[in-house]
């Protein structure tokens, strides 16, 4: 399944955990940002 994720900087850490979980379970993830944590 193709899944698109996006968040602001406040949700960056959780998005990365979700992305890893989805990829490990065979999903294709497209990340639309934020691409780095920035306070």
PyMOL Python script that loads the backbone (N, CA, C, O; Angstrom):
from pymol import cmd

cmd.read_pdbstr("""\
ATOM      1  N   UNK A   1       0.838  -1.167   0.000  1.00  0.00           N
ATOM      2  CA  UNK A   1       0.000   0.000   0.000  1.00  0.00           C
ATOM      3  C   UNK A   1       0.891   1.241   0.000  1.00  0.00           C
ATOM      4  O   UNK A   1       1.928   1.267   0.664  1.00  0.00           O
ATOM      5  N   UNK A   2       0.490   2.254  -0.735  1.00  0.00           N
ATOM      6  CA  UNK A   2       1.201   3.533  -0.738  1.00  0.00           C
ATOM      7  C   UNK A   2       0.585   4.436   0.329  1.00  0.00           C
ATOM      8  O   UNK A   2      -0.632   4.615   0.378  1.00  0.00           O
ATOM      9  N   UNK A   3       1.436   4.998   1.175  1.00  0.00           N
ATOM     10  CA  UNK A   3       0.974   5.869   2.254  1.00  0.00           C
ATOM     11  C   UNK A   3       1.793   7.148   2.227  1.00  0.00           C
ATOM     12  O   UNK A   3       3.017   7.108   2.101  1.00  0.00           O
ATOM     13  N   UNK A   4       1.115   8.284   2.346  1.00  0.00           N
ATOM     14  CA  UNK A   4       1.772   9.588   2.372  1.00  0.00           C
ATOM     15  C   UNK A   4       1.681  10.143   3.788  1.00  0.00           C
ATOM     16  O   UNK A   4       0.615  10.137   4.403  1.00  0.00           O
ATOM     17  N   UNK A   5       2.821  10.625   4.300  1.00  0.00           N
ATOM     18  CA  UNK A   5       2.875  11.206   5.639  1.00  0.00           C
ATOM     19  C   UNK A   5       3.378  12.639   5.562  1.00  0.00           C
ATOM     20  O   UNK A   5       4.198  12.978   4.709  1.00  0.00           O
ATOM     21  N   UNK A   6       2.873  13.479   6.467  1.00  0.00           N
ATOM     22  CA  UNK A   6       3.363  14.849   6.599  1.00  0.00           C
ATOM     23  C   UNK A   6       3.068  15.322   8.016  1.00  0.00           C
ATOM     24  O   UNK A   6       2.109  14.880   8.648  1.00  0.00           O
ATOM     25  N   UNK A   7       3.904  16.223   8.497  1.00  0.00           N
ATOM     26  CA  UNK A   7       3.707  16.790   9.822  1.00  0.00           C
ATOM     27  C   UNK A   7       4.471  18.098   9.925  1.00  0.00           C
ATOM     28  O   UNK A   7       5.290  18.423   9.065  1.00  0.00           O
ATOM     29  N   UNK A   8       4.196  18.840  10.977  1.00  0.00           N
ATOM     30  CA  UNK A   8       5.040  19.993  11.265  1.00  0.00           C
ATOM     31  C   UNK A   8       6.175  19.515  12.165  1.00  0.00           C
ATOM     32  O   UNK A   8       6.273  18.324  12.459  1.00  0.00           O
ATOM     33  N   UNK A   9       7.016  20.418  12.596  1.00  0.00           N
ATOM     34  CA  UNK A   9       8.192  20.023  13.370  1.00  0.00           C
ATOM     35  C   UNK A   9       7.840  19.390  14.717  1.00  0.00           C
ATOM     36  O   UNK A   9       8.596  18.563  15.227  1.00  0.00           O
ATOM     37  N   UNK A  10       6.714  19.767  15.287  1.00  0.00           N
ATOM     38  CA  UNK A  10       6.311  19.215  16.585  1.00  0.00           C
ATOM     39  C   UNK A  10       6.022  17.717  16.505  1.00  0.00           C
ATOM     40  O   UNK A  10       6.185  17.010  17.500  1.00  0.00           O
ATOM     41  N   UNK A  11       5.602  17.226  15.358  1.00  0.00           N
ATOM     42  CA  UNK A  11       5.281  15.814  15.205  1.00  0.00           C
ATOM     43  C   UNK A  11       6.362  14.993  14.533  1.00  0.00           C
ATOM     44  O   UNK A  11       6.134  13.836  14.182  1.00  0.00           O
ATOM     45  N   UNK A  12       7.545  15.579  14.349  1.00  0.00           N
ATOM     46  CA  UNK A  12       8.609  14.921  13.591  1.00  0.00           C
ATOM     47  C   UNK A  12       8.989  13.558  14.166  1.00  0.00           C
ATOM     48  O   UNK A  12       9.048  12.576  13.427  1.00  0.00           O
ATOM     49  N   UNK A  13       9.246  13.483  15.467  1.00  0.00           N
ATOM     50  CA  UNK A  13       9.716  12.223  16.073  1.00  0.00           C
ATOM     51  C   UNK A  13       8.680  11.111  15.915  1.00  0.00           C
ATOM     52  O   UNK A  13       9.029   9.983  15.566  1.00  0.00           O
ATOM     53  N   UNK A  14       7.422  11.420  16.167  1.00  0.00           N
ATOM     54  CA  UNK A  14       6.373  10.410  16.032  1.00  0.00           C
ATOM     55  C   UNK A  14       6.220   9.974  14.575  1.00  0.00           C
ATOM     56  O   UNK A  14       6.046   8.787  14.300  1.00  0.00           O
ATOM     57  N   UNK A  15       6.284  10.919  13.647  1.00  0.00           N
ATOM     58  CA  UNK A  15       6.188  10.584  12.222  1.00  0.00           C
ATOM     59  C   UNK A  15       7.281   9.611  11.813  1.00  0.00           C
ATOM     60  O   UNK A  15       7.026   8.673  11.058  1.00  0.00           O
ATOM     61  N   UNK A  16       8.499   9.824  12.305  1.00  0.00           N
ATOM     62  CA  UNK A  16       9.609   8.929  11.969  1.00  0.00           C
ATOM     63  C   UNK A  16       9.360   7.519  12.495  1.00  0.00           C
ATOM     64  O   UNK A  16       9.681   6.545  11.815  1.00  0.00           O
ATOM     65  N   UNK A  17       8.792   7.396  13.692  1.00  0.00           N
ATOM     66  CA  UNK A  17       8.472   6.071  14.244  1.00  0.00           C
ATOM     67  C   UNK A  17       7.395   5.385  13.413  1.00  0.00           C
ATOM     68  O   UNK A  17       7.496   4.196  13.111  1.00  0.00           O
ATOM     69  N   UNK A  18       6.371   6.137  13.049  1.00  0.00           N
ATOM     70  CA  UNK A  18       5.284   5.584  12.235  1.00  0.00           C
ATOM     71  C   UNK A  18       5.805   5.164  10.863  1.00  0.00           C
ATOM     72  O   UNK A  18       5.455   4.095  10.364  1.00  0.00           O
ATOM     73  N   UNK A  19       6.640   6.004  10.256  1.00  0.00           N
ATOM     74  CA  UNK A  19       7.210   5.696   8.939  1.00  0.00           C
ATOM     75  C   UNK A  19       8.018   4.406   8.992  1.00  0.00           C
ATOM     76  O   UNK A  19       7.885   3.553   8.114  1.00  0.00           O
ATOM     77  N   UNK A  20       8.848   4.258  10.006  1.00  0.00           N
ATOM     78  CA  UNK A  20       9.658   3.046  10.151  1.00  0.00           C
ATOM     79  C   UNK A  20       8.764   1.811  10.289  1.00  0.00           C
ATOM     80  O   UNK A  20       9.006   0.794   9.640  1.00  0.00           O
ATOM     81  N   UNK A  21       7.744   1.898  11.123  1.00  0.00           N
ATOM     82  CA  UNK A  21       6.815   0.788  11.330  1.00  0.00           C
ATOM     83  C   UNK A  21       6.137   0.392  10.017  1.00  0.00           C
ATOM     84  O   UNK A  21       6.062  -0.790   9.682  1.00  0.00           O
ATOM     85  N   UNK A  22       5.651   1.378   9.288  1.00  0.00           N
ATOM     86  CA  UNK A  22       4.966   1.091   8.032  1.00  0.00           C
ATOM     87  C   UNK A  22       5.901   0.445   7.014  1.00  0.00           C
ATOM     88  O   UNK A  22       5.523  -0.516   6.343  1.00  0.00           O
ATOM     89  N   UNK A  23       7.118   0.969   6.900  1.00  0.00           N
ATOM     90  CA  UNK A  23       8.085   0.410   5.955  1.00  0.00           C
ATOM     91  C   UNK A  23       8.463  -1.020   6.329  1.00  0.00           C
ATOM     92  O   UNK A  23       8.604  -1.875   5.455  1.00  0.00           O
ATOM     93  N   UNK A  24       8.625  -1.279   7.613  1.00  0.00           N
ATOM     94  CA  UNK A  24       8.958  -2.634   8.066  1.00  0.00           C
ATOM     95  C   UNK A  24       7.836  -3.619   7.779  1.00  0.00           C
ATOM     96  O   UNK A  24       8.069  -4.826   7.709  1.00  0.00           O
ATOM     97  N   UNK A  25       6.620  -3.109   7.611  1.00  0.00           N
ATOM     98  CA  UNK A  25       5.474  -3.962   7.340  1.00  0.00           C
ATOM     99  C   UNK A  25       5.072  -3.949   5.867  1.00  0.00           C
ATOM    100  O   UNK A  25       3.943  -4.292   5.518  1.00  0.00           O
ATOM    101  N   UNK A  26       6.017  -3.547   5.004  1.00  0.00           N
ATOM    102  CA  UNK A  26       5.840  -3.703   3.576  1.00  0.00           C
ATOM    103  C   UNK A  26       5.142  -2.576   2.837  1.00  0.00           C
ATOM    104  O   UNK A  26       4.815  -2.729   1.660  1.00  0.00           O
ATOM    105  N   UNK A  27       4.906  -1.456   3.488  1.00  0.00           N
ATOM    106  CA  UNK A  27       4.233  -0.340   2.835  1.00  0.00           C
ATOM    107  C   UNK A  27       5.249   0.616   2.217  1.00  0.00           C
ATOM    108  O   UNK A  27       6.359   0.772   2.724  1.00  0.00           O
ATOM    109  N   UNK A  28       4.855   1.251   1.118  1.00  0.00           N
ATOM    110  CA  UNK A  28       5.687   2.273   0.483  1.00  0.00           C
ATOM    111  C   UNK A  28       5.257   3.625   1.051  1.00  0.00           C
ATOM    112  O   UNK A  28       4.109   4.039   0.889  1.00  0.00           O
ATOM    113  N   UNK A  29       6.187   4.307   1.717  1.00  0.00           N
ATOM    114  CA  UNK A  29       5.866   5.559   2.398  1.00  0.00           C
ATOM    115  C   UNK A  29       6.515   6.725   1.661  1.00  0.00           C
ATOM    116  O   UNK A  29       7.708   6.699   1.357  1.00  0.00           O
ATOM    117  N   UNK A  30       5.713   7.744   1.381  1.00  0.00           N
ATOM    118  CA  UNK A  30       6.217   9.000   0.837  1.00  0.00           C
ATOM    119  C   UNK A  30       6.144  10.036   1.948  1.00  0.00           C
ATOM    120  O   UNK A  30       5.072  10.294   2.497  1.00  0.00           O
ATOM    121  N   UNK A  31       7.278  10.625   2.274  1.00  0.00           N
ATOM    122  CA  UNK A  31       7.380  11.590   3.367  1.00  0.00           C
ATOM    123  C   UNK A  31       7.377  13.000   2.786  1.00  0.00           C
ATOM    124  O   UNK A  31       8.270  13.371   2.024  1.00  0.00           O
ATOM    125  N   UNK A  32       6.362  13.780   3.154  1.00  0.00           N
ATOM    126  CA  UNK A  32       6.224  15.147   2.651  1.00  0.00           C
ATOM    127  C   UNK A  32       6.716  16.186   3.660  1.00  0.00           C
ATOM    128  O   UNK A  32       6.479  17.379   3.475  1.00  0.00           O
ATOM    129  N   UNK A  33       7.392  15.753   4.715  1.00  0.00           N
ATOM    130  CA  UNK A  33       7.987  16.700   5.666  1.00  0.00           C
ATOM    131  C   UNK A  33       7.231  16.757   6.973  1.00  0.00           C
ATOM    132  O   UNK A  33       6.141  16.199   7.097  1.00  0.00           O
ATOM    133  N   UNK A  34       7.777  17.389   7.888  1.00  0.00           N
ATOM    134  CA  UNK A  34       9.089  18.028   7.928  1.00  0.00           C
ATOM    135  C   UNK A  34      10.181  16.961   7.808  1.00  0.00           C
ATOM    136  O   UNK A  34      10.026  15.838   8.287  1.00  0.00           O
ATOM    137  N   UNK A  35      11.270  17.331   7.168  1.00  0.00           N
ATOM    138  CA  UNK A  35      12.317  16.350   6.895  1.00  0.00           C
ATOM    139  C   UNK A  35      13.430  16.364   7.931  1.00  0.00           C
ATOM    140  O   UNK A  35      14.316  15.511   7.895  1.00  0.00           O
ATOM    141  N   UNK A  36      13.399  17.322   8.855  1.00  0.00           N
ATOM    142  CA  UNK A  36      14.360  17.351   9.958  1.00  0.00           C
ATOM    143  C   UNK A  36      13.700  18.038  11.143  1.00  0.00           C
ATOM    144  O   UNK A  36      12.775  18.834  10.981  1.00  0.00           O
ATOM    145  N   UNK A  37      14.189  17.719  12.333  1.00  0.00           N
ATOM    146  CA  UNK A  37      13.656  18.345  13.541  1.00  0.00           C
ATOM    147  C   UNK A  37      14.274  19.719  13.691  1.00  0.00           C
ATOM    148  O   UNK A  37      15.494  19.866  13.632  1.00  0.00           O
ATOM    149  N   UNK A  38      13.445  20.715  13.882  1.00  0.00           N
ATOM    150  CA  UNK A  38      13.912  22.088  14.008  1.00  0.00           C
ATOM    151  C   UNK A  38      13.037  22.792  15.030  1.00  0.00           C
ATOM    152  O   UNK A  38      11.842  22.982  14.805  1.00  0.00           O
ATOM    153  N   UNK A  39      13.628  23.180  16.152  1.00  0.00           N
ATOM    154  CA  UNK A  39      12.848  23.842  17.209  1.00  0.00           C
ATOM    155  C   UNK A  39      12.384  25.199  16.789  1.00  0.00           C
ATOM    156  O   UNK A  39      11.716  25.889  17.559  1.00  0.00           O
TER     157      UNK A  39
END
""", "prot")
cmd.dss("prot")
cmd.show_as("cartoon", "prot")
cmd.util.cbc("prot")
cmd.orient("prot")
